[in-house]
Amino acid sequence: MMKQLRRLSFGAKLLTAFVLVIALTSLAGYFFMSLSVNRAFTDFNTGRYSQQDRMAFSMFGLLYRQAGSMDALLKGLVEQEVDLPAVVANASGVVVFSPDLRRVQVGRTLDAALLERGTSFPADGQQWIYLPTRFLVGLELEEGYLQRSRRSMMWAGLTAGVAAMLLSYLLIRQLTGPLRKLDRASRQVAAGKFDERVDILSSDEIGRLAGSFNEMAASLETAEQVKKRLIADISHELRTPITAVRSALESLRDGLMEPTQATLSALHDKILLTTRLVQDLHQLALADSGQLSMQPRPCSVEAILDTILETIGVQMEDEGILLRRDIAQDLPSVEVDAQRIEQVLLNLLANAIRHTPLGGSILVRAEQVDDSVQVSICDSGPGLSETDLERVFDRFYRADEARTGDDTGAGLGLSIAKALIEAHGGRIWAENAPHAGACFSFTLPIPNLA
């Protein structure tokens, strides 16, 4: 039985449960209503005729005392045609007196159910039974009335049960319809069709489930697109330096190219570019999986900036770029992995240098904003388009030609910076500076204020 139930659909299980509950409720209601009607009808008849029966029985007792014996009493009742509203039977239930011989013949044996309704009394050394004739006449009427009442209750119960089952069926269809659509849609998504969506027809739990499914499908669709784009970008980025190295090595092997210092240096640079690309991808993979190694400790943002700017200042000076500093004094300490934050700063500064023209400037600003330390690096380049602002942190994304100064980067530096800042619980964003250029900012939470 349980195995068969497990094979049923969710809607069939619900319908079975509803049918069982309705059937049991109807049967229980019919049973208790029948008992209640029987009891109420009996109590009504008893209360209605009890006084009349007592008076008739008292008169019968008075006539018995006047007659002196049961034989004399019964003979007198017959001769005088006394309209006594009762029959008299002996202890065996045999009728010895009947006021209406057409209904009850003398000598008839009454059944036990009738005898229980009579009144037993002693006379002439034996027991007699006094039974009002209304029980004889009304028993069939009472039974007919009760049968009609039970039949009416049965039909009423059946009608209500069928109506309840029909409403249950409609309700179950209303409930399981969206679930069936969700089931079909989930199978489509499982088959790789991530553009599948379901209509949200209500605001209840099922509606919220449909909304969550649509959000999940949209996330999977986006992830699939990102994965395909990532694979294509990785293939492109790795193919270019590997092809160049392969061609150069084949030329060296075949004697078509002399192994000069310049040739070997170019090959070495290509190998370094490929190695850096693989390392960057590895870092991003660790960040995505939450396995990025972090060693946070209290650090001074000002000290980290001084170290980085001292190192990169020489490069900026060689490229004719002016470094401007606007670092607030007495900045609160932050709990970070200093090497990771240095990597973020190097990536952002390298990006700023790459897009700043000769004679331009780069502003490095650090200040406390609410419960965070905010660092901004603003260049004087051509700025970012609206599309660039939305996608500048995407992997392998490069800004348009007006913004791109060269093609030496793989488009992963800003993605790594974003992953590292978010791993510290901070936020990073890009915007255009008020006058010219792009401004990249990030925040680091202050431990005792965040």
N, C-alpha and C positions, 0 to 999 in steps of 0.2 A: 504493500500500500504506500509506504513512504517513498520507495523507489519510483513508483508511478507518479507520485506528487512532485518529485524532484524533476521529472521530465517535462512537467507542465510549464507553460510560459508564466511570466509574472502576472499577466492579466487573468489567465485561467485560474491561478492560485487565489487571486483576490476574489474572483467570481465564486469559486468553490467555497471559500470562507464565508462570503456574504450569504450564499444560498443555505449553508448549514446553520448559520446564526438565525436567519429569517425563519427557516423551518422549525428549529428548536423553539424559538420564541413564539411562533404561531401555535405549536402544539401545547406548550406550557400555558399560553394564554387561554386556549380553548378548554383545557382541562380545568384550570382554576375558575374560569368563568362558569363552566357547567356546574361545578360544585357550589359556587356562590349562588347561582340561579336556583338550583334545587333546594338549597338551605333557606334561601329567602322565600321561596314559594311555600315550603313546608311551614316556616314560621308564620307566614301570612295567614294560611288556612287555620293553623292551630290557634292563633290569636283571635281570628274572626269568629270561630265557632265554639271556642272552649266554654264560654259562659252558657251558650245554648245547650251544649252537651251536658254540662253539670246540672242544669235545671231539669233536663229530661231524665237524667239518671236518678236525681233526687225523687222525681215523681214516680219513677219505676220502683224505687225502694219503698215509697209510701204505699203503692198498690200492693207490693209484696207483703208488707206487714198487715195490710187489711185482709188480704186473701189467706194468709196463714201458711201457705206452702207454694212451691213453684208450680206444681200441677194445677192447683186451683187458680193461680195467677194466670198461667198461660191459657187455661180453658176460658177464663173470664175475658181475657184480651181478645180471644177469637170470637166468642159469642157476642160481645158488645162492640166488636169491630173498632177497638180503640186504635186511634192513629198514633201509634208509638213510633217515633223516628229512629228505630233501632231494631236490629235482629238479636236474638238470644241464641247462644250455642252452648253445648255442654263442654266438659273439659277436653273431649276428643275433637272439638271443633265442628261437631255436627249441629246444623241449625235445627232448633226446636220451636222457634217462633219467627215468623216473617210477616211484616205488615203489607208486603206487596209480593204475592206469590208469583207474579209474572216475572219479577226480577230475580228473586231468590226463593227457591223451593225449600220447603221443610225437608230435612234429611240430607241436604247438601253439605258436604264437608268443605269448610273454608280453608284456604291455604294459610301457611304460616305468616306471610307478610300481612294479611288482613287481621289475623288473630293478634299480632303484635300491636295493632292500632286500637284494639278493644280494651275494655276495662274488666279485669277479672274480679269476681266477688263470690263469697261462700253463701250457700243456701241449701237447706235440707241435707247437710252433711257432705256436700260435694262442691266443686268449683264450677262456676258458670262464667260465661263471657258475654258482656254487653257491648255491642258494636254498632255505632251510629250508621244509619243507612247511607249517609253522605259519602262514607268511605267506599261503599259498594258502588254507588252511582258515579261518584266523582273520580274514582281511581283511573278509569279509562280516559276521562276528560283531562285529568292532571297529567297522565302519561303522554297523551297526545299533545298537550300544550308544551310539556318539557321537550318532547321530541322535535316539535316545530322550532322551539327556542334554540335547541342544540344545532338543528339544521341551519337556522339563520346565522348562528355564530360561526358555524363551520364555513358557510359560503362567504361570510364577511371576512373571516380569517384568510381563506384562499384568495379572495380578491385583493385584500391588503398585501398578502405575501407575494402574489404575482406582480402587483404594482411596485412593491419594494424591490423585487428582483429586477424588474425592467429599469427602474431608476438606478439601481446598483450597476447594471450593465452599462447604462449610459455614462454614469460617473466613472466607471473603470475605463471605458473607452477614452473619456476626456483625460484621465490621468496617464494612461499607458500610450496614448497617441504620441505625445512629445517624446516619451521614452523610446518608442520604436524609431522615431526620427533620429534621436540621439544615437541609438544603436547603429542604424545604417550609416550615419555620418562618421561615427568612430571607426567603423570598418573601412570606410573610404580613406580616412586619415591614416589608419594602420597600413593601408595599401600604398601609401605615399602621395595621396591626393590632398595636399595640405590646404588647398583653396576651398575645401568643403566647409559650409556654414549651415547653421540651423536657425530657423525663425524663432524669435522670442515673443511668445504670445501671452505671457502672464508675468506678474512680478513676484510670484511665490517661489518656493524652493526649487521647483522644476524650471521656472524661468531663470532663476539665478544660476542653476546648473547649466542651462543652455548658454547663458552669457559667459560662464567660466569656460565652457567647451570652445566657444568661438574665440575667446582670448587665447586659450591654449593652442588652437589651430593656427591663429594668426602668428603666435610666437614661433610655432614650429615652421610655418611658412617662411617667416623672416630668417630663422636659423638656417633653414635649408638654402635660402638664397645667399645668405652670408657664407655658408660652407662652400657652395659652388663657386662663389666669387673668390673666396679665399684660396680654394684649390687652384683656380685659374690664375690668380695673382702669384701664388707661390711658384707654380709651374713657370710662369713668365719670368719672375724675378730670378729664379735659380737657373733657368735655361740660358739667359743672356750671359752671365759671367762664365758658366760652365762651358758654353759653346765657344766663347772667346778663348778660354784657357785651352780647350781641346784643339782648337784651330792652331793656336800658337805652338802648342807642344808638337802637333803633327808637322808643322812647318819646320820646327827645330829638328825633329827626327829625320825628315826627308832632306835636310840641308838647304831648305828654301829660305831660312832665316838664320842670321848669325846670333849666337847666344850672348848678346851684348848686355851691359849693365842696365840699360834702359828697358830692354825687352824683359829681362828677369824681374826688374822692379815692377813693370806693368803687370806681369803674371802674378807677382806677389800681392799687388794691390787687389787684383780680381779675387784671389784666394781669400784675402782678408775680408773683402766685401761679402763673399759667400758665407764665410764663417760668422761674421757679424749678423747676417740675415738669419742663419740657423739659430744662433744664440738668442736673437730677439724673439723669434717664433717660440723658442723653448720657454722664455720668460712669460710670454703671453699665455701659453698653454698652462703653465703653473698658476698664473693669476686666475685664469678661467676656472680651474679645478679647485681653487682655494688652497693650493699647496705651496704657494710662494713663501720662501723662507724669509722671516722677518725677525730682527733683533732690536726691538724698540727700547730706547732709554731716554732719559731727559736730555734734551739738546737745546742749544741756542741757535735760533734761525739766523741771527746776525752773524754768528761764527761760521755757520755753514756757507752763507753767502760770501763772506770775506774770503774763505778758502777757494771757492769756485771762481769768483771774480778775479782773484789774483792770478789764478791759473789761466783763465781764458782771456784776460785783459790784453795779454801780449798778442794773441791772435787777432783780436779786434783792432788793436793799434796797427798791426801789419796790414790789415785790410782797409784801413782808413775809416774806421767806424768809431764814433765817439761813445764812450760809456758814461752814462749819467746814473747817479745813485740817489735814491730817496728812501733811506732805511731809518725807521723810527728808532729812537733810543729806548733802552730798557724794555725791549720786547719780552713778554713772558716766555718761559721755556715750554717746549712741546715734547711729547713723548713719541719719538719716531726712530726709524732705522736711518741713521745719518747717511749711510752709503746709498740707500735707495733714494733719499731726497736729493742727494748730490746728482744721482743719475737723472732724476726728473729735471733739475735745473740745467744740467748739461744738454739734455735733449731740447728743452725750450730755448736755451741760448743759441744752440746750433741752428735751430729752426729760424730764430730771429736774425742771426748773422747771414744765413743763406738768402734771406729775403730782404736784407737791408742794402741799399745801393751805396756805392762809394761816396763818402762824405756824409753819410747819414748817421743816425744816432740810435742807441738802444737805452731805454730807461728801465732800471730795476728798482721796484718800489716794494717795501715791506712795512706793514702796519697792523695794528690790532683792530679787528672789526667784530664787535660783539664778543662772542665766546670763542673766536678763532684768530689765528694769525694768517693774514692774507698776503700773498706774494704775487706781484704782477710783473711781467716782462713785456714791454711794449717796443715795437720797432717802428721805423719810419718808412717802411716799404709801401707798396700799393694798396694794402688792405685786403680784406676778404669779401667775396660775394656772399649773397644770402645762401646759396647752395654750399659754399665752402664752410660757412659758419655752422651749418647743420651737420656736415659730414667730415669736418676737419680731423676728428679723432677716430674716424673709421680706419681699419687696417688697409694698408696699401693705397690709401687715398692720397692723391696729390692735387693741390690747388691748380687753378687754370694757369695758362702760360704767363699771364701778366704778373702772377704772384710767384711763379716758379723760377728761381734763378738758375738752377742746374738740375741734373738728373742723377746725382750721385746717391741720393737717399732712396730707401726702399719704401718709404711711407709708413714706417712702423714706430718712429720715435715718439710721436704724439700719442699713439695708441698705448705704448708702454707707459708713458707719463700718466695717462688717465688711469690705467690699471693700478699703478703704484700709489697714486694719491687716494683712490677709492679704497685700496687695501688699508690705508691709514685712517679711514673714516672721514676723509676730506672730500672736497668737491673741486672740479676743474672745469673751466669754460673759456670760450674765446669770444672776443667782440672787437669791433673796429674802434680805434682810438678817435677822440673827438676831432682832431685835425687831420691826421693821416696815419697810415700804418695799422697793424693789427696788435691786439693786446691779449696775452694769455695770462690768466690768473688762476690761482688755486688757493685753497684754505686748508689749514691744519688745526684740528680742535685743541684747545687748551685744556689739559686734563682736569684741573680743579674747577673749571667753569662749564665744560661741555656736558 
